[in-house]
């Protein structure tokens, strides 16, 4: 409770303290209606215990509600045996505090435990009117009103609040799961792309050394420079992702621009360490700005496909990346990445199902825009990844 109060603004803290002080004063004033000083003190203690139990932390709630309800019940039973009792009020603040305890028990605890915890303050609330001096028809009506209407109402209120908490929890978990999937895709798309280049270059160097071929200083320096550049790019991507995670208000620095111009840099970077890439861009879309989710998805499809070429199509001599309008339904973009590498059965299986999450995340990303993606052997040999992406993801979704 103290930590929650500190998290509020100074105005809210002042308001809460003011309300708490006012309730304490009301409890004391109601207790002064009792004819005996010991009963005054007992009434004040019972009221303060009930107020305290309403705001105690969760680990102390069971003890707090048990002590408060037991004290209230004992005081009500004892006052029924006294010759003089309060004339007008048995403790209205204490009554409302007991009803709030019932609400909190129904809201926070599982059914079997909530029944026990809610029954204690409910019983104390029903017995509370017995402290009044005149036992007449009005007293019976007050007891009936509390038992038949007030207690069931606060139980239903607690259950409604419980349901509302469950809905908010599910929504929060769904949002967190979506964020986790997005971050997982971002990390895979960027880091795995660069790390794969490092692995490919290292394998090439080891293969050359194992074959007994002496490498010239120029070739060795060029290969090491490519590894260094890929490592620097991986570190840059990681740093950009960390900056996004640390500051959610900052735009994601890892996202490509709002057009397809970044594809040329991506293919040129791949060609520097792998088979040459031919990039074919539809002239009507090359320089036009498009929704960021479209350009991001196109960029990821090409990036992941080139990463898979580097991993699996070791014998590929050329790669073609094509981004053009779909010949079928209008307002759809067709993205294809085709290589001429060997498409053996084992390689095809590995490409299609994989051991990682690249194609899984890629399919999720394309489907979020309302499109679809396929991967398989090409009719002219090699392997082809084909994605069809609507240009208006909102209407497609």
C-alpha positions in Angstrom: 0.0 0.0 0.0 2.8 2.4 0.9 4.7 1.7 -2.4 1.4 2.2 -4.4 0.8 5.5 -2.6 4.4 6.7 -3.4 3.8 5.9 -7.0 1.0 8.4 -7.2 1.3 12.2 -7.7 1.5 14.5 -4.7 -2.1 15.7 -5.3 -3.4 12.1 -5.3 -1.3 11.3 -2.2 -2.8 14.3 -0.4 -6.3 13.3 -1.4 -5.8 9.7 -0.2 -4.4 10.9 3.2 -7.3 13.4 3.6 -9.9 10.7 2.9 -8.1 8.3 5.3 -8.1 10.9 8.1 -11.7 11.7 7.5 -12.7 8.1 7.8 -10.7 7.7 11.0 -12.4 10.8 12.5 -15.8 9.3 11.5 -15.0 6.0 13.2 -14.1 7.8 16.4 -17.2 10.0 16.3 -19.4 6.9 15.9 -17.6 5.1 18.7 -18.4 8.1 21.1 -22.1 7.1 20.8 -21.5 4.1 23.0 -22.5 4.7 26.7 -19.5 3.0 28.2 -15.8 4.0 27.8 -14.6 0.4 27.3 -17.2 0.0 24.5 -16.2 3.3 23.0 -12.6 2.1 22.8 -13.6 -1.4 21.5 -15.9 0.2 18.8 -13.1 2.5 17.6 -10.6 -0.4 17.5 -13.0 -2.6 15.6 -13.7 0.2 13.0 -10.0 0.9 12.6 -9.1 -2.8 12.2 -11.8 -3.0 9.4 -10.4 0.0 7.6 -6.9 -1.3 7.9 -7.8 -4.7 6.5 -9.2 -3.0 3.4 -5.8 -1.5 2.5 -3.3 -4.1 3.8 -1.0 -5.7 1.3 -2.0 -9.0 -0.2 0.2 -11.3 2.0 -1.4 -9.8 5.2 -5.0 -9.7 3.9 -6.0 -13.1 5.3 -4.8 -12.2 8.8 -6.2 -8.7 8.6 -9.7 -9.8 7.5 -9.8 -12.6 10.1 -8.8 -10.3 12.9 -11.1 -7.5 11.8 -14.2 -9.7 11.2 -13.6 -11.6 14.5 -13.3 -8.4 16.5 -16.4 -6.9 14.9 -18.5 -10.1 15.5 -17.3 -10.4 19.2 -18.2 -6.7 19.8 -21.6 -7.1 18.3 -22.3 -10.2 20.4 -21.1 -8.5 23.6 -23.1 -5.4 23.0 -26.3 -7.4 22.8 -25.8 -8.3 26.5 -25.4 -4.8 27.7 -28.2 -2.9 29.3 -27.3 0.3 27.4 -26.4 0.5 23.8 -25.9 3.2 21.1 -29.1 5.0 20.2 -28.5 5.8 16.6 -25.5 4.3 14.8 -23.8 0.9 15.3 -20.8 2.0 13.0 -21.7 2.9 9.4 -18.0 3.3 8.4 -17.2 -0.2 9.9 -20.2 -1.6 7.9 -18.9 -0.3 4.6 -15.4 -1.5 5.4 -16.7 -5.0 6.1 -18.6 -5.0 2.7 -15.4 -3.8 1.0 -13.6 -6.8 2.6 -16.2 -9.1 1.0 -15.6 -7.5 -2.4 -11.9 -7.8 -2.1 -12.1 -11.4 -1.1 -14.3 -12.3 -4.0 -12.1 -10.4 -6.4 -8.6 -11.6 -5.4 -8.9 -15.2 -4.3 -10.0 -18.6 -5.8 -13.6 -19.7 -5.0 -12.9 -22.1 -2.2 -10.7 -19.6 -0.3 -12.9 -16.6 -1.2 -16.0 -18.2 0.3 -14.3 -18.5 3.7 -12.7 -15.1 3.6 -16.0 -13.4 2.4 -18.2 -15.3 4.9 -16.4 -13.8 7.9 -16.9 -10.1 7.1 -20.4 -10.8 5.7 -21.4 -12.3 9.0 -19.9 -9.4 10.9 -21.9 -7.0 8.7 -25.2 -8.8 9.3 -24.6 -8.8 13.1 -23.6 -5.1 13.2 -27.2 -3.7 13.6 -27.6 -5.7 16.8 -25.6 -3.0 18.6 -28.5 -0.6 18.4 -30.5 -0.1 21.5 -34.1 -0.4 20.1 -34.8 -3.8 18.7 -37.9 -3.1 16.6 -39.1 -3.6 13.1 -36.6 -1.2 11.7 -33.8 -3.4 13.1 -35.1 -6.4 11.4 -35.4 -4.5 8.1 -31.8 -3.3 8.4 -30.5 -6.9 9.0 -32.6 -8.2 6.1 -31.4 -5.4 3.8 -27.7 -6.2 4.6 -28.1 -9.9 4.3 -30.4 -10.1 1.2 -29.2 -7.1 -0.8 -25.9 -5.5 0.4 -23.9 -8.7 0.8 -25.0 -10.3 -2.5 -24.4 -7.0 -4.3 -20.8 -6.7 -3.1 -20.1 -10.3 -3.9 -21.3 -9.8 -7.5 -19.3 -6.6 -7.6 -16.2 -8.5 -6.6 -16.8 -11.2 -9.2 -17.3 -8.5 -11.9 -14.0 -6.9 -10.9 -12.3 -10.3 -11.0 -13.6 -10.9 -14.5 -12.4 -7.4 -15.6 -8.9 -8.1 -14.1 -8.8 -11.4 -16.0 -9.7 -9.7 -19.3 -7.0 -7.0 -18.7 -4.4 -9.7 -17.8 -5.2 -11.6 -21.0 -4.9 -8.5 -23.1 -1.6 -7.6 -21.4 -0.3 -11.1 -22.1 -1.4 -11.0 -25.7 0.3 -7.6 -26.2 3.5 -8.9 -24.6 3.4 -12.1 -26.7 3.0 -10.0 -29.8 6.0 -7.8 -28.8 8.1 -10.9 -28.0 7.3 -12.4 -31.5 8.1 -9.0 -33.1 11.5 -8.7 -31.3 12.3 -12.3 -32.1 11.7 -11.7 -35.8 13.7 -8.5 -35.7 16.7 -10.2 -34.1 16.6 -13.1 -36.4 16.2 -11.0 -39.5 19.1 -8.7 -38.8 21.6 -10.6 -36.6 21.2 -14.0 -38.3 21.7 -12.4 -41.7 25.1 -10.9 -40.7 26.2 -13.8 -38.6 25.6 -16.2 -41.5 27.9 -14.1 -43.6 30.6 -14.3 -41.0 30.2 -18.1 -40.8 30.2 -18.5 -44.6 33.4 -16.4 -44.9 35.1 -18.3 -42.1 34.2 -21.7 -43.7 35.6 -20.5 -47.0 38.9 -19.5 -45.4 39.1 -22.8 -43.5 38.3 -24.8 -46.7 41.0 -22.9 -48.6 43.5 -23.5 -45.9 42.6 -27.2 -45.6 43.0 -27.7 -49.4 46.6 -26.5 -49.1 46.2 -23.4 -51.2 48.3 -20.5 -50.1 46.4 -17.3 -49.8 47.9 -14.0 -50.9 47.9 -11.2 -48.3 45.5 -9.3 -50.5 42.9 -12.2 -50.6 43.3 -12.8 -46.8 42.9 -9.1 -46.1 39.8 -8.9 -48.3 38.2 -11.9 -46.6 39.0 -10.6 -43.1 37.6 -7.2 -44.1 34.4 -8.8 -45.1 34.1 -10.7 -41.9 34.9 -7.5 -39.9 32.2 -5.6 -41.9 29.6 -8.3 -41.2 30.5 -8.4 -37.6 30.2 -4.6 -37.3 26.8 -4.7 -39.0 25.6 -7.3 -36.6 26.7 -5.2 -33.7 25.0 -2.2 -35.2 21.8 -4.1 -35.5 22.0 -5.4 -32.0 22.7 -1.9 -30.7 19.7 -0.5 -32.6 17.5 -3.2 -31.2 18.7 -2.6 -27.6 18.0 1.1 -28.1 14.4 0.4 -29.1 13.9 -2.0 -26.1 15.3 0.7 -23.7 13.3 3.5 -25.1 9.9 2.5 -26.4 9.1 6.1 -27.6 12.0 6.1 -30.1 11.3 4.8 -33.6 12.7 1.4 -34.5 16.1 2.2 -36.0 16.2 -1.2 -37.6 13.3 -0.7 -39.9 14.0 0.0 -43.6 12.8 3.3 -45.2 9.4 3.7 -46.6 10.4 2.7 -50.1 12.2 -0.2 -51.8 15.5 1.6 -52.2 17.1 -0.4 -49.4 16.9 -3.6 -51.4 19.7 -2.5 -53.7 22.1 -2.0 -50.8 21.0 -5.4 -49.4 21.6 -7.2 -52.7 25.0 -5.5 -53.2 26.1 -6.4 -49.8 25.1 -10.1 -50.4 26.9 -10.1 -53.8 30.1 -9.0 -52.2 30.4 -12.2 -50.2 28.2 -14.6 -52.2 26.9 -15.4 -55.7 26.0 -12.3 -57.7 22.4 -11.0 -57.3 20.3 -9.6 -60.0 17.7 -7.1 -58.7 14.6 -6.5 -60.8 12.4 -3.7 -59.5 9.1 -2.7 -61.0 9.6 0.9 -62.3 6.2 1.9 -61.0 7.2 1.0 -57.5 11.0 1.6 -57.3 10.9 5.1 -55.9 7.3 5.4 -54.6 6.7 5.5 -50.8 4.5 2.7 -49.5 3.2 1.8 -46.0 6.1 0.9 -43.7 4.6 -2.6 -43.0 4.8 -3.3 -46.7 8.4 -2.2 -47.2 9.4 -3.9 -44.0 7.8 -7.2 -45.1 9.4 -7.0 -48.6 12.8 -6.3 -47.1 12.5 -9.2 -44.7 11.4 -11.6 -47.4 14.4 -10.7 -49.5 16.8 -10.7 -46.5 15.7 -14.1 -45.1 15.7 -15.7 -48.6 19.3 -14.5 -49.3 20.3 -15.7 -45.8 18.9 -19.2 -46.7 20.7 -19.1 -50.1 24.0 -18.5 -48.2 23.2 -21.3 -45.7 21.9 -24.0 -48.0 22.6 -23.2 -51.7 26.4 -23.6 -51.5 26.7 -24.3 -55.2 24.5 -21.4 -56.4 26.0 -19.4 -59.2 23.4 -16.6 -59.5 20.4 -15.3 -57.6 17.6 -13.2 -58.9 15.5 -10.9 -56.7 12.3 -9.7 -58.4 9.8 -7.2 -57.0 6.9 -6.4 -59.3 3.2 -6.0 -59.5 1.3 -9.3 -59.3 -0.1 -10.3 -62.7 -3.3 -11.6 -61.1 -5.5 -9.6 -58.7 -4.7 -5.9 -58.7 -2.9 -3.9 -55.9 -0.7 -6.9 -54.9 3.1 -7.0 -54.9 4.9 -10.1 -55.9 8.3 -10.7 -54.4 10.4 -13.6 -55.6 14.0 -14.8 -54.8 15.3 -17.5 -57.0 18.7 -19.2 -57.0 20.2 -21.9 -59.2 21.7 -23.9 -56.4 21.3 -27.7 -56.2 17.8 -28.6 -54.9 18.5 -32.1 -53.6 15.9 -33.7 -51.4 17.8 -33.2 -48.1 18.5 -29.6 -49.0 14.9 -29.0 -50.0 13.6 -30.4 -46.7 16.0 -28.3 -44.7 15.0 -25.2 -46.6 11.3 -25.9 -46.3 11.2 -26.9 -42.6 14.6 -25.7 -41.4 16.1 -25.9 -37.9 15.5 -22.3 -37.0 12.6 -19.8 -37.0 13.4 -17.7 -40.1 10.7 -19.0 -42.4 8.2 -19.3 -39.5 8.7 -15.7 -38.6 8.6 -14.7 -42.3 5.3 -16.5 -42.9 3.8 -14.8 -39.8 5.0 -11.4 -41.0 3.6 -11.9 -44.5 0.3 -13.3 -43.2 -0.1 -10.3 -40.9 -0.4 -8.1 -44.1 -3.0 -10.4 -45.6 -0.6 -12.0 -48.0 0.9 -15.5 -48.4 4.3 -17.0 -49.1 5.5 -20.3 -50.6 9.0 -21.9 -50.9 10.0 -24.8 -53.1 12.0 -26.1 -56.1 11.8 -23.9 -59.2 10.7 -25.3 -62.5 13.9 -24.3 -64.1 16.0 -25.8 -61.2 17.2 -24.3 -58.0 15.0 -22.9 -55.3 12.3 -20.1 -55.2 10.7 -18.2 -52.5 7.5 -16.4 -53.6 5.5 -13.9 -51.6 2.4 -12.1 -52.6 1.7 -9.0 -50.5 -1.4 -6.7 -50.7 -0.5 -3.1 -51.1 -3.3 -2.2 -48.7 -2.8 -4.4 -45.6 -5.6 -2.8 -43.7 -8.3 -3.7 -46.1 -6.8 -7.2 -46.7 -6.7 -7.9 -42.9 
